[in-house]
Amino acid sequence: MRAWAAVFKKDFKLTRTVFFAGLVINLLMVMLSIFVGMKTDSLFMFIPVAAAIIFHVLYIPIMLLISLKTEANQLHLWLHNPQPASTLLSSKLVNGLTMMVVSLLTLYAMTGLLIKQKFSLIELYWTDTWTAGLLFSLYIIIISITIGIGVLFLWTLFQFLKFKIGRRSWLVVIGTAVILFWLKVLLESTELYNLIVNWGVVTYTFPSFTIDKPIQTYTGEYLYDIIIIIGSFVLTAWFFDKKAEV
């Protein structure tokens, strides 16, 4: 555990500048929302904040790319690290996830203050607003982690291929990304996928929102995502240990 913590500390140092820059961007987006709110009383004022929240889908992939790019400059040292790939890669993934959660929390906190100042919401509206926000954030985090692990796998594949076929490695990596995305879409359009994920329904009702029907999520869908994330990470770590070369 101490070894993992040391690796995590190093990964934080590699990306902390971008992390703090992201917090500043969050503040700027909130300030832009305040400016728009001064010009109009409509909900258009929250468009900048909403855009900032949605952009967090790319948060973990961007953090991983920045960290991996830095490692690539001294790849021989990183690959000779005595720690297994699961330690090296999970540290980067958890580092990105931690920063993303902190960024989202600060953004939601500032948005909450903005809403409270602009609108006099009763308790019911507050409850619905925060529940919807947390539910939406969960989906953003899951998608960001999934894309992030894809980045780890493709980067590892590139490190393996660049010593085999040189500059054409990027073509293979891009082709692999396209094929994997196509297979994912194909699988999730089948009846088998619906059978796997459509169980354990959880219904969310938002009395204060003008929506036609309650929002439903499925426990099976979350379990499927968790299995895909863990399986993809294990495969990536194994491939990194066995195939990555200096």
C-alpha positions, 0 to 999 in steps of 0.5 A, a space after each residue: 500500500 505504501 508503494 502504491 501511495 508513493 506512485 499516486 503522489 508522483 502521478 498527482 505531481 504530474 497533473 496538479 497544474 492541469 487540475 488547478 487550471 481546471 478549477 480556475 476554468 470552473 470558476 470562470 464558467 460560473 462567473 460567465 453564468 453570473 454575467 449571463 444572469 445579469 443580462 437575462 432572467 431565464 435558465 440560459 444563464 446555466 448553459 456555461 455551467 452545464 457545458 462545464 459539467 458535460 465536459 467532465 466526460 473527457 476529464 479522466 482521459 485528458 488527465 491520463 494522456 497528460 500523465 502518459 505523455 510525461 512518462 513517455 519522455 522517460 519511458 525506460 525508467 517507468 517501464 523498469 519500475 519494480 511495481 506491477 502494471 496494475 499499480 502503475 496504471 491504477 494510480 493514474 486512473 484513481 488520480 484522475 478520478 479523484 481530481 474529477 470528483 473534486 472538480 465536480 464537487 466544487 462546480 456543483 457547490 458554486 452552482 448551488 450558491 448561484 441557484 440559491 442567490 438567483 432563485 428562492 427554491 423550496 425544499 422539494 426543488 432543492 432535493 430534486 435538483 441535487 438528486 438529478 445532479 448526482 445521478 447525472 454526475 454518476 453517468 459522467 464519471 462512469 463514461 469518463 472512466 470507461 474512456 480513460 481505460 480505453 486510453 490506457 489500452 490504446 497507449 499500451 498497444 502503441 508502445 508495443 507496436 512502435 517497436 514493431 512497425 514504427 510510424 504506422 503504429 498510429 494507424 493500427 491504434 486508430 483502427 483498433 479504437 474504431 473497431 472496439 467502438 463498433 463492437 461496443 455499439 453492436 453488442 449494446 444493440 442486441 437483445 442479449 445486452 437488454 437481457 443482461 442489463 434490464 433488471 433491478 429497476 430503480 425509479 426516480 421521480 422528480 415532482 418539481 420537474 415538468 417531465 412526462 414520466 419517472 426516470 428509470 435506471 437499472 442495477 444490471 446496467 451498473 453491474 455491466 459497466 463495472 464488469 466491463 471497466 474491471 475486465 478492461 483494466 485487467 486486460 490492459 494491465 496484463 498486456 502492459 506487463 507482457 508486451 510493453 517494451 523499452 
